Amino acid sequence: MNYGIQKVIVGDDNVASTYALFGDGLTRISTVGWGPQETPEQVDRAGVQICRDGDETEPYGTFKGEAADHVNHLPDLEKIYLVFENTRSIDVMIARLEEAKQTLLEGRDQ
């Protein structure tokens, strides 16, 4: 498997989409937040950043502090951002991820 971020034609699509394949636990998923430029200490958008920077040596790790911020300062790496301005949208994303997890679990049981 080629884990990480890549361009892939999925299903019946005619164009390649950005695709992040997870499975080995070495693709970094970091929490991010942004505020308005006039008051950047306030957060009005938050989400996750997905990046395969090659620095992870322990799969499925949790990165805090400097280790979590490191990837933000690597502008030449391709990243995917999932950004939310409404917590209800996050709830929908969590629900779809739970469904995806259940689909994967059920598929492995067969």
Backbone atoms as SQL, in Angstrom:
CREATE TABLE atoms (id INTEGER PRIMARY KEY, chain TEXT, resi INTEGER, resn TEXT, atom TEXT, x REAL, y REAL, z REAL);
INSERT INTO atoms VALUES
  (1, 'A', 1, 'MET', 'N', 0.842, -1.179, 0.000),
  (2, 'A', 1, 'MET', 'CA', 0.000, 0.000, 0.000),
  (3, 'A', 1, 'MET', 'C', 0.886, 1.241, 0.000),
  (4, 'A', 2, 'ASN', 'N', 0.420, 2.266, -0.691),
  (5, 'A', 2, 'ASN', 'CA', 1.125, 3.538, -0.720),
  (6, 'A', 2, 'ASN', 'C', 0.390, 4.507, 0.208),
  (7, 'A', 3, 'TYR', 'N', 0.766, 4.506, 1.503),
  (8, 'A', 3, 'TYR', 'CA', 0.080, 5.331, 2.490),
  (9, 'A', 3, 'TYR', 'C', 0.489, 6.788, 2.353),
  (10, 'A', 4, 'GLY', 'N', -0.401, 7.670, 2.761),
  (11, 'A', 4, 'GLY', 'CA', -0.134, 9.095, 2.724),
  (12, 'A', 4, 'GLY', 'C', -1.004, 9.795, 1.708),
  (13, 'A', 5, 'ILE', 'N', -0.566, 10.961, 1.262),
  (14, 'A', 5, 'ILE', 'CA', -1.335, 11.813, 0.367),
  (15, 'A', 5, 'ILE', 'C', -0.875, 11.599, -1.064),
  (16, 'A', 6, 'GLN', 'N', -1.837, 11.442, -1.968),
  (17, 'A', 6, 'GLN', 'CA', -1.531, 11.232, -3.373),
  (18, 'A', 6, 'GLN', 'C', -2.731, 11.652, -4.212),
  (19, 'A', 7, 'LYS', 'N', -2.569, 11.686, -5.513),
  (20, 'A', 7, 'LYS', 'CA', -3.673, 11.957, -6.438),
  (21, 'A', 7, 'LYS', 'C', -4.114, 10.622, -7.024),
  (22, 'A', 8, 'VAL', 'N', -5.429, 10.343, -6.927),
  (23, 'A', 8, 'VAL', 'CA', -5.953, 9.050, -7.351),
  (24, 'A', 8, 'VAL', 'C', -7.297, 9.256, -8.036),
  (25, 'A', 9, 'ILE', 'N', -7.534, 8.521, -9.114),
  (26, 'A', 9, 'ILE', 'CA', -8.869, 8.479, -9.709),
  (27, 'A', 9, 'ILE', 'C', -9.652, 7.422, -8.939),
  (28, 'A', 10, 'VAL', 'N', -10.753, 7.839, -8.343),
  (29, 'A', 10, 'VAL', 'CA', -11.548, 6.972, -7.472),
  (30, 'A', 10, 'VAL', 'C', -12.837, 6.597, -8.184),
  (31, 'A', 11, 'GLY', 'N', -13.155, 5.298, -8.183),
  (32, 'A', 11, 'GLY', 'CA', -14.417, 4.836, -8.744),
  (33, 'A', 11, 'GLY', 'C', -14.608, 5.254, -10.180),
  (34, 'A', 12, 'ASP', 'N', -15.745, 5.869, -10.483),
  (35, 'A', 12, 'ASP', 'CA', -16.088, 6.303, -11.847),
  (36, 'A', 12, 'ASP', 'C', -15.660, 7.731, -12.144),
  (37, 'A', 13, 'ASP', 'N', -14.921, 8.351, -11.239),
  (38, 'A', 13, 'ASP', 'CA', -14.477, 9.730, -11.465),
  (39, 'A', 13, 'ASP', 'C', -13.605, 9.805, -12.717),
  (40, 'A', 14, 'ASN', 'N', -13.614, 10.963, -13.355),
  (41, 'A', 14, 'ASN', 'CA', -12.771, 11.203, -14.524),
  (42, 'A', 14, 'ASN', 'C', -11.521, 12.004, -14.206),
  (43, 'A', 15, 'VAL', 'N', -11.481, 12.562, -13.022),
  (44, 'A', 15, 'VAL', 'CA', -10.326, 13.357, -12.608),
  (45, 'A', 15, 'VAL', 'C', -9.756, 12.786, -11.311),
  (46, 'A', 16, 'ALA', 'N', -8.469, 12.991, -11.123),
  (47, 'A', 16, 'ALA', 'CA', -7.824, 12.534, -9.897),
  (48, 'A', 16, 'ALA', 'C', -8.195, 13.467, -8.746),
  (49, 'A', 17, 'SER', 'N', -8.428, 12.879, -7.601),
  (50, 'A', 17, 'SER', 'CA', -8.729, 13.632, -6.391),
  (51, 'A', 17, 'SER', 'C', -7.588, 13.464, -5.405),
  (52, 'A', 18, 'THR', 'N', -7.470, 14.416, -4.485),
  (53, 'A', 18, 'THR', 'CA', -6.497, 14.269, -3.418),
  (54, 'A', 18, 'THR', 'C', -7.001, 13.183, -2.486),
  (55, 'A', 19, 'TYR', 'N', -6.139, 12.256, -2.175),
  (56, 'A', 19, 'TYR', 'CA', -6.501, 11.008, -1.505),
  (57, 'A', 19, 'TYR', 'C', -5.513, 10.809, -0.368),
  (58, 'A', 20, 'ALA', 'N', -6.003, 10.608, 0.827),
  (59, 'A', 20, 'ALA', 'CA', -5.126, 10.315, 1.960),
  (60, 'A', 20, 'ALA', 'C', -5.454, 8.908, 2.432),
  (61, 'A', 21, 'LEU', 'N', -4.508, 7.997, 2.258),
  (62, 'A', 21, 'LEU', 'CA', -4.706, 6.611, 2.658),
  (63, 'A', 21, 'LEU', 'C', -4.032, 6.388, 4.001),
  (64, 'A', 22, 'PHE', 'N', -4.841, 5.953, 4.977),
  (65, 'A', 22, 'PHE', 'CA', -4.357, 5.700, 6.326),
  (66, 'A', 22, 'PHE', 'C', -4.300, 4.197, 6.567),
  (67, 'A', 23, 'GLY', 'N', -3.411, 3.772, 7.427),
  (68, 'A', 23, 'GLY', 'CA', -3.382, 2.360, 7.767),
  (69, 'A', 23, 'GLY', 'C', -2.139, 1.961, 8.537),
  (70, 'A', 24, 'ASP', 'N', -1.030, 2.630, 8.285),
  (71, 'A', 24, 'ASP', 'CA', 0.186, 2.259, 9.009),
  (72, 'A', 24, 'ASP', 'C', 0.431, 3.157, 10.220),
  (73, 'A', 25, 'GLY', 'N', -0.426, 4.162, 10.416),
  (74, 'A', 25, 'GLY', 'CA', -0.329, 5.020, 11.583),
  (75, 'A', 25, 'GLY', 'C', 0.755, 6.065, 11.529),
  (76, 'A', 26, 'LEU', 'N', 1.377, 6.272, 10.375),
  (77, 'A', 26, 'LEU', 'CA', 2.490, 7.210, 10.280),
  (78, 'A', 26, 'LEU', 'C', 2.149, 8.500, 9.548),
  (79, 'A', 27, 'THR', 'N', 0.874, 8.700, 9.232),
  (80, 'A', 27, 'THR', 'CA', 0.435, 9.958, 8.644),
  (81, 'A', 27, 'THR', 'C', -0.051, 10.844, 9.778),
  (82, 'A', 28, 'ARG', 'N', 0.519, 12.020, 9.884),
  (83, 'A', 28, 'ARG', 'CA', 0.216, 12.917, 10.999),
  (84, 'A', 28, 'ARG', 'C', -1.158, 13.565, 10.816),
  (85, 'A', 29, 'ILE', 'N', -1.943, 13.575, 11.884),
  (86, 'A', 29, 'ILE', 'CA', -3.226, 14.271, 11.929),
  (87, 'A', 29, 'ILE', 'C', -3.143, 15.219, 13.114),
  (88, 'A', 30, 'SER', 'N', -3.113, 16.517, 12.829),
  (89, 'A', 30, 'SER', 'CA', -2.950, 17.526, 13.871),
  (90, 'A', 30, 'SER', 'C', -4.187, 18.414, 13.943),
  (91, 'A', 31, 'THR', 'N', -4.544, 18.837, 15.141),
  (92, 'A', 31, 'THR', 'CA', -5.618, 19.796, 15.336),
  (93, 'A', 31, 'THR', 'C', -5.093, 21.188, 15.031),
  (94, 'A', 32, 'VAL', 'N', -5.878, 21.977, 14.309),
  (95, 'A', 32, 'VAL', 'CA', -5.493, 23.342, 13.961),
  (96, 'A', 32, 'VAL', 'C', -6.656, 24.295, 14.252),
  (97, 'A', 33, 'GLY', 'N', -6.332, 25.548, 14.483),
  (98, 'A', 33, 'GLY', 'CA', -7.356, 26.557, 14.711),
  (99, 'A', 33, 'GLY', 'C', -6.872, 27.898, 14.204),
  (100, 'A', 34, 'TRP', 'N', -7.793, 28.698, 13.697),
  (101, 'A', 34, 'TRP', 'CA', -7.465, 30.020, 13.172),
  (102, 'A', 34, 'TRP', 'C', -8.461, 31.026, 13.705),
  (103, 'A', 35, 'GLY', 'N', -7.986, 32.246, 13.863),
  (104, 'A', 35, 'GLY', 'CA', -8.859, 33.332, 14.267),
  (105, 'A', 35, 'GLY', 'C', -8.895, 34.395, 13.192),
  (106, 'A', 36, 'PRO', 'N', -9.784, 35.364, 13.348),
  (107, 'A', 36, 'PRO', 'CA', -9.822, 36.467, 12.393),
  (108, 'A', 36, 'PRO', 'C', -8.530, 37.274, 12.483),
  (109, 'A', 37, 'GLN', 'N', -8.092, 37.861, 11.378),
  (110, 'A', 37, 'GLN', 'CA', -6.825, 38.588, 11.353),
  (111, 'A', 37, 'GLN', 'C', -6.797, 39.743, 12.344),
  (112, 'A', 38, 'GLU', 'N', -7.935, 40.380, 12.551),
  (113, 'A', 38, 'GLU', 'CA', -7.949, 41.519, 13.470),
  (114, 'A', 38, 'GLU', 'C', -7.835, 41.093, 14.938),
  (115, 'A', 39, 'THR', 'N', -8.264, 39.895, 15.275),
  (116, 'A', 39, 'THR', 'CA', -8.141, 39.362, 16.641),
  (117, 'A', 39, 'THR', 'C', -7.740, 37.893, 16.558),
  (118, 'A', 40, 'PRO', 'N', -6.487, 37.604, 16.196),
  (119, 'A', 40, 'PRO', 'CA', -6.075, 36.219, 15.948),
  (120, 'A', 40, 'PRO', 'C', -6.119, 35.319, 17.172),
  (121, 'A', 41, 'GLU', 'N', -6.189, 35.897, 18.390),
  (122, 'A', 41, 'GLU', 'CA', -6.268, 35.039, 19.577),
  (123, 'A', 41, 'GLU', 'C', -7.636, 34.373, 19.715),
  (124, 'A', 42, 'GLN', 'N', -8.642, 34.889, 19.027),
  (125, 'A', 42, 'GLN', 'CA', -9.953, 34.253, 19.010),
  (126, 'A', 42, 'GLN', 'C', -9.980, 33.218, 17.886),
  (127, 'A', 43, 'VAL', 'N', -10.602, 32.100, 18.122),
  (128, 'A', 43, 'VAL', 'CA', -10.689, 31.048, 17.110),
  (129, 'A', 43, 'VAL', 'C', -12.097, 31.023, 16.542),
  (130, 'A', 44, 'ASP', 'N', -12.200, 31.208, 15.214),
  (131, 'A', 44, 'ASP', 'CA', -13.505, 31.106, 14.570),
  (132, 'A', 44, 'ASP', 'C', -13.551, 29.995, 13.531),
  (133, 'A', 45, 'ARG', 'N', -12.425, 29.330, 13.321),
  (134, 'A', 45, 'ARG', 'CA', -12.355, 28.167, 12.439),
  (135, 'A', 45, 'ARG', 'C', -11.384, 27.179, 13.066),
  (136, 'A', 46, 'ALA', 'N', -11.739, 25.893, 13.021),
  (137, 'A', 46, 'ALA', 'CA', -10.862, 24.853, 13.558),
  (138, 'A', 46, 'ALA', 'C', -11.013, 23.609, 12.710),
  (139, 'A', 47, 'GLY', 'N', -10.046, 22.731, 12.823),
  (140, 'A', 47, 'GLY', 'CA', -10.131, 21.499, 12.051),
  (141, 'A', 47, 'GLY', 'C', -8.926, 20.623, 12.272),
  (142, 'A', 48, 'VAL', 'N', -8.592, 19.863, 11.238),
  (143, 'A', 48, 'VAL', 'CA', -7.433, 18.975, 11.288),
  (144, 'A', 48, 'VAL', 'C', -6.584, 19.189, 10.047),
  (145, 'A', 49, 'GLN', 'N', -5.307, 18.976, 10.235),
  (146, 'A', 49, 'GLN', 'CA', -4.329, 19.026, 9.150),
  (147, 'A', 49, 'GLN', 'C', -3.772, 17.615, 8.997),
  (148, 'A', 50, 'ILE', 'N', -3.730, 17.132, 7.776),
  (149, 'A', 50, 'ILE', 'CA', -3.221, 15.789, 7.486),
  (150, 'A', 50, 'ILE', 'C', -1.962, 15.954, 6.645),
  (151, 'A', 51, 'CYS', 'N', -0.874, 15.340, 7.077),
  (152, 'A', 51, 'CYS', 'CA', 0.392, 15.482, 6.366),
  (153, 'A', 51, 'CYS', 'C', 1.261, 14.252, 6.614),
  (154, 'A', 52, 'ARG', 'N', 1.960, 13.834, 5.599),
  (155, 'A', 52, 'ARG', 'CA', 2.909, 12.721, 5.705),
  (156, 'A', 52, 'ARG', 'C', 4.300, 13.348, 5.636),
  (157, 'A', 53, 'ASP', 'N', 4.887, 13.663, 6.802),
  (158, 'A', 53, 'ASP', 'CA', 6.167, 14.368, 6.794),
  (159, 'A', 53, 'ASP', 'C', 7.365, 13.450, 6.960),
  (160, 'A', 54, 'GLY', 'N', 7.146, 12.168, 7.229),
  (161, 'A', 54, 'GLY', 'CA', 8.248, 11.219, 7.331),
  (162, 'A', 54, 'GLY', 'C', 8.963, 11.220, 8.660),
  (163, 'A', 55, 'ASP', 'N', 8.540, 12.080, 9.605),
  (164, 'A', 55, 'ASP', 'CA', 9.206, 12.148, 10.904),
  (165, 'A', 55, 'ASP', 'C', 8.650, 11.157, 11.918),
  (166, 'A', 56, 'GLU', 'N', 7.494, 10.594, 11.656),
  (167, 'A', 56, 'GLU', 'CA', 6.893, 9.682, 12.621),
  (168, 'A', 56, 'GLU', 'C', 7.625, 8.348, 12.613),
  (169, 'A', 57, 'THR', 'N', 7.995, 7.900, 13.786),
  (170, 'A', 57, 'THR', 'CA', 8.637, 6.590, 13.902),
  (171, 'A', 57, 'THR', 'C', 7.770, 5.624, 14.693),
  (172, 'A', 58, 'GLU', 'N', 6.863, 6.156, 15.497),
  (173, 'A', 58, 'GLU', 'CA', 5.935, 5.330, 16.270),
  (174, 'A', 58, 'GLU', 'C', 4.550, 5.463, 15.668),
  (175, 'A', 59, 'PRO', 'N', 3.961, 4.373, 15.196),
  (176, 'A', 59, 'PRO', 'CA', 2.629, 4.476, 14.582),
  (177, 'A', 59, 'PRO', 'C', 1.554, 4.854, 15.592),
  (178, 'A', 60, 'TYR', 'N', 0.563, 5.579, 15.108),
  (179, 'A', 60, 'TYR', 'CA', -0.623, 5.967, 15.873),
  (180, 'A', 60, 'TYR', 'C', -0.264, 6.789, 17.099),
  (181, 'A', 61, 'GLY', 'N', 0.745, 7.627, 16.969),
  (182, 'A', 61, 'GLY', 'CA', 1.171, 8.464, 18.086),
  (183, 'A', 61, 'GLY', 'C', 0.307, 9.698, 18.240),
  (184, 'A', 62, 'THR', 'N', 0.469, 10.342, 19.388),
  (185, 'A', 62, 'THR', 'CA', -0.166, 11.615, 19.664),
  (186, 'A', 62, 'THR', 'C', 0.938, 12.630, 19.812),
  (187, 'A', 63, 'PHE', 'N', 0.843, 13.692, 19.029),
  (188, 'A', 63, 'PHE', 'CA', 1.904, 14.682, 19.008),
  (189, 'A', 63, 'PHE', 'C', 1.417, 15.944, 19.704),
  (190, 'A', 64, 'LYS', 'N', 2.167, 16.412, 20.690),
  (191, 'A', 64, 'LYS', 'CA', 1.813, 17.608, 21.462),
  (192, 'A', 64, 'LYS', 'C', 2.942, 18.621, 21.372),
  (193, 'A', 65, 'GLY', 'N', 2.618, 19.868, 21.616),
  (194, 'A', 65, 'GLY', 'CA', 3.628, 20.913, 21.698),
  (195, 'A', 65, 'GLY', 'C', 4.428, 21.069, 20.422),
  (196, 'A', 66, 'GLU', 'N', 5.747, 21.164, 20.571),
  (197, 'A', 66, 'GLU', 'CA', 6.620, 21.411, 19.428),
  (198, 'A', 66, 'GLU', 'C', 6.505, 20.328, 18.366),
  (199, 'A', 67, 'ALA', 'N', 6.345, 19.077, 18.781),
  (200, 'A', 67, 'ALA', 'CA', 6.244, 17.990, 17.800),
  (201, 'A', 67, 'ALA', 'C', 4.997, 18.157, 16.937),
  (202, 'A', 68, 'ALA', 'N', 3.900, 18.622, 17.524),
  (203, 'A', 68, 'ALA', 'CA', 2.665, 18.825, 16.759),
  (204, 'A', 68, 'ALA', 'C', 2.790, 20.019, 15.828),
  (205, 'A', 69, 'ASP', 'N', 3.490, 21.065, 16.257),
  (206, 'A', 69, 'ASP', 'CA', 3.618, 22.276, 15.460),
  (207, 'A', 69, 'ASP', 'C', 4.643, 22.147, 14.344),
  (208, 'A', 70, 'HIS', 'N', 5.544, 21.196, 14.437),
  (209, 'A', 70, 'HIS', 'CA', 6.639, 21.050, 13.480),
  (210, 'A', 70, 'HIS', 'C', 6.153, 21.042, 12.032),
  (211, 'A', 71, 'VAL', 'N', 5.110, 20.275, 11.740),
  (212, 'A', 71, 'VAL', 'CA', 4.653, 20.122, 10.362),
  (213, 'A', 71, 'VAL', 'C', 4.101, 21.434, 9.802),
  (214, 'A', 72, 'ASN', 'N', 3.602, 22.314, 10.665),
  (215, 'A', 72, 'ASN', 'CA', 3.081, 23.595, 10.189),
  (216, 'A', 72, 'ASN', 'C', 4.166, 24.445, 9.560),
  (217, 'A', 73, 'HIS', 'N', 5.403, 24.187, 9.901),
  (218, 'A', 73, 'HIS', 'CA', 6.521, 24.982, 9.396),
  (219, 'A', 73, 'HIS', 'C', 7.251, 24.270, 8.259),
  (220, 'A', 74, 'LEU', 'N', 6.571, 23.377, 7.584),
  (221, 'A', 74, 'LEU', 'CA', 7.124, 22.674, 6.428),
  (222, 'A', 74, 'LEU', 'C', 6.280, 23.034, 5.208),
  (223, 'A', 75, 'PRO', 'N', 6.487, 24.222, 4.629),
  (224, 'A', 75, 'PRO', 'CA', 5.595, 24.700, 3.570),
  (225, 'A', 75, 'PRO', 'C', 5.681, 23.910, 2.268),
  (226, 'A', 76, 'ASP', 'N', 6.731, 23.130, 2.068),
  (227, 'A', 76, 'ASP', 'CA', 6.871, 22.408, 0.808),
  (228, 'A', 76, 'ASP', 'C', 6.177, 21.049, 0.811),
  (229, 'A', 77, 'LEU', 'N', 5.611, 20.646, 1.945),
  (230, 'A', 77, 'LEU', 'CA', 4.913, 19.365, 2.005),
  (231, 'A', 77, 'LEU', 'C', 3.439, 19.548, 1.656),
  (232, 'A', 78, 'GLU', 'N', 2.889, 18.584, 0.921),
  (233, 'A', 78, 'GLU', 'CA', 1.461, 18.632, 0.620),
  (234, 'A', 78, 'GLU', 'C', 0.686, 18.285, 1.877),
  (235, 'A', 79, 'LYS', 'N', -0.320, 19.086, 2.141),
  (236, 'A', 79, 'LYS', 'CA', -1.157, 18.896, 3.323),
  (237, 'A', 79, 'LYS', 'C', -2.618, 18.943, 2.903),
  (238, 'A', 80, 'ILE', 'N', -3.443, 18.308, 3.675),
  (239, 'A', 80, 'ILE', 'CA', -4.894, 18.394, 3.504),
  (240, 'A', 80, 'ILE', 'C', -5.435, 19.031, 4.776),
  (241, 'A', 81, 'TYR', 'N', -6.307, 20.026, 4.609),
  (242, 'A', 81, 'TYR', 'CA', -6.956, 20.665, 5.750),
  (243, 'A', 81, 'TYR', 'C', -8.445, 20.383, 5.685),
  (244, 'A', 82, 'LEU', 'N', -9.021, 19.933, 6.784),
  (245, 'A', 82, 'LEU', 'CA', -10.466, 19.860, 6.951),
  (246, 'A', 82, 'LEU', 'C', -10.804, 20.959, 7.939),
  (247, 'A', 83, 'VAL', 'N', -11.505, 21.992, 7.474),
  (248, 'A', 83, 'VAL', 'CA', -11.729, 23.189, 8.276),
  (249, 'A', 83, 'VAL', 'C', -13.226, 23.366, 8.522),
  (250, 'A', 84, 'PHE', 'N', -13.568, 23.713, 9.761),
  (251, 'A', 84, 'PHE', 'CA', -14.963, 23.845, 10.163),
  (252, 'A', 84, 'PHE', 'C', -15.190, 25.201, 10.812),
  (253, 'A', 85, 'GLU', 'N', -16.362, 25.789, 10.544),
  (254, 'A', 85, 'GLU', 'CA', -16.770, 27.032, 11.199),
  (255, 'A', 85, 'GLU', 'C', -17.989, 26.814, 12.084),
  (256, 'A', 86, 'ASN', 'N', -18.502, 25.591, 12.110),
  (257, 'A', 86, 'ASN', 'CA', -19.709, 25.291, 12.870),
  (258, 'A', 86, 'ASN', 'C', -19.526, 23.910, 13.507),
  (259, 'A', 87, 'THR', 'N', -19.765, 23.809, 14.789),
  (260, 'A', 87, 'THR', 'CA', -19.573, 22.522, 15.469),
  (261, 'A', 87, 'THR', 'C', -20.526, 21.449, 14.951),
  (262, 'A', 88, 'ARG', 'N', -21.652, 21.848, 14.389),
  (263, 'A', 88, 'ARG', 'CA', -22.571, 20.850, 13.826),
  (264, 'A', 88, 'ARG', 'C', -21.932, 20.121, 12.647),
  (265, 'A', 89, 'SER', 'N', -21.117, 20.831, 11.882),
  (266, 'A', 89, 'SER', 'CA', -20.412, 20.191, 10.769),
  (267, 'A', 89, 'SER', 'C', -19.412, 19.156, 11.302),
  (268, 'A', 90, 'ILE', 'N', -18.788, 19.455, 12.423),
  (269, 'A', 90, 'ILE', 'CA', -17.871, 18.489, 13.044),
  (270, 'A', 90, 'ILE', 'C', -18.647, 17.255, 13.493),
  (271, 'A', 91, 'ASP', 'N', -19.835, 17.455, 14.060),
  (272, 'A', 91, 'ASP', 'CA', -20.666, 16.320, 14.475),
  (273, 'A', 91, 'ASP', 'C', -21.006, 15.422, 13.292),
  (274, 'A', 92, 'VAL', 'N', -21.315, 16.029, 12.144),
  (275, 'A', 92, 'VAL', 'CA', -21.616, 15.249, 10.938),
  (276, 'A', 92, 'VAL', 'C', -20.380, 14.460, 10.506),
  (277, 'A', 93, 'MET', 'N', -19.197, 15.101, 10.520),
  (278, 'A', 93, 'MET', 'CA', -17.956, 14.419, 10.144),
  (279, 'A', 93, 'MET', 'C', -17.686, 13.234, 11.069),
  (280, 'A', 94, 'ILE', 'N', -17.865, 13.445, 12.372),
  (281, 'A', 94, 'ILE', 'CA', -17.650, 12.356, 13.331),
  (282, 'A', 94, 'ILE', 'C', -18.610, 11.205, 13.052),
  (283, 'A', 95, 'ALA', 'N', -19.866, 11.525, 12.780),
  (284, 'A', 95, 'ALA', 'CA', -20.855, 10.475, 12.487),
  (285, 'A', 95, 'ALA', 'C', -20.467, 9.685, 11.240),
  (286, 'A', 96, 'ARG', 'N', -19.996, 10.378, 10.182),
  (287, 'A', 96, 'ARG', 'CA', -19.597, 9.670, 8.962),
  (288, 'A', 96, 'ARG', 'C', -18.348, 8.814, 9.219),
  (289, 'A', 97, 'LEU', 'N', -17.424, 9.314, 10.036),
  (290, 'A', 97, 'LEU', 'CA', -16.243, 8.519, 10.373),
  (291, 'A', 97, 'LEU', 'C', -16.623, 7.287, 11.185),
  (292, 'A', 98, 'GLU', 'N', -17.589, 7.419, 12.083),
  (293, 'A', 98, 'GLU', 'CA', -18.077, 6.254, 12.846),
  (294, 'A', 98, 'GLU', 'C', -18.714, 5.231, 11.904),
  (295, 'A', 99, 'GLU', 'N', -19.484, 5.710, 10.916),
  (296, 'A', 99, 'GLU', 'CA', -20.065, 4.806, 9.921),
  (297, 'A', 99, 'GLU', 'C', -18.972, 4.111, 9.118),
  (298, 'A', 100, 'ALA', 'N', -17.951, 4.863, 8.712),
  (299, 'A', 100, 'ALA', 'CA', -16.844, 4.272, 7.957),
  (300, 'A', 100, 'ALA', 'C', -16.139, 3.216, 8.791),
  (301, 'A', 101, 'LYS', 'N', -15.935, 3.504, 10.068),
  (302, 'A', 101, 'LYS', 'CA', -15.304, 2.535, 10.969),
  (303, 'A', 101, 'LYS', 'C', -16.140, 1.262, 11.057),
  (304, 'A', 102, 'GLN', 'N', -17.448, 1.420, 11.222),
  (305, 'A', 102, 'GLN', 'CA', -18.330, 0.255, 11.317),
  (306, 'A', 102, 'GLN', 'C', -18.325, -0.548, 10.015),
  (307, 'A', 103, 'THR', 'N', -18.325, 0.143, 8.879),
  (308, 'A', 103, 'THR', 'CA', -18.270, -0.533, 7.584),
  (309, 'A', 103, 'THR', 'C', -16.994, -1.360, 7.466),
  (310, 'A', 104, 'LEU', 'N', -15.885, -0.798, 7.881),
  (311, 'A', 104, 'LEU', 'CA', -14.603, -1.502, 7.829),
  (312, 'A', 104, 'LEU', 'C', -14.598, -2.707, 8.770),
  (313, 'A', 105, 'LEU', 'N', -15.132, -2.509, 9.979),
  (314, 'A', 105, 'LEU', 'CA', -15.204, -3.619, 10.941),
  (315, 'A', 105, 'LEU', 'C', -16.091, -4.744, 10.429),
  (316, 'A', 106, 'GLU', 'N', -17.243, -4.395, 9.881),
  (317, 'A', 106, 'GLU', 'CA', -18.158, -5.413, 9.352),
  (318, 'A', 106, 'GLU', 'C', -17.562, -6.121, 8.159),
  (319, 'A', 107, 'GLY', 'N', -16.853, -5.402, 7.310),
  (320, 'A', 107, 'GLY', 'CA', -16.235, -6.006, 6.145),
  (321, 'A', 107, 'GLY', 'C', -15.128, -6.986, 6.517),
  (322, 'A', 108, 'ARG', 'N', -14.453, -6.729, 7.619),
  (323, 'A', 108, 'ARG', 'CA', -13.386, -7.623, 8.065),
  (324, 'A', 108, 'ARG', 'C', -13.910, -8.856, 8.746),
  (325, 'A', 109, 'ASP', 'N', -15.144, -8.764, 9.266),
  (326, 'A', 109, 'ASP', 'CA', -15.752, -9.915, 9.939),
  (327, 'A', 109, 'ASP', 'C', -16.233, -10.966, 8.954),
  (328, 'A', 110, 'GLN', 'N', -16.366, -10.591, 7.694),
  (329, 'A', 110, 'GLN', 'CA', -16.930, -11.528, 6.719),
  (330, 'A', 110, 'GLN', 'C', -15.851, -12.395, 6.097);
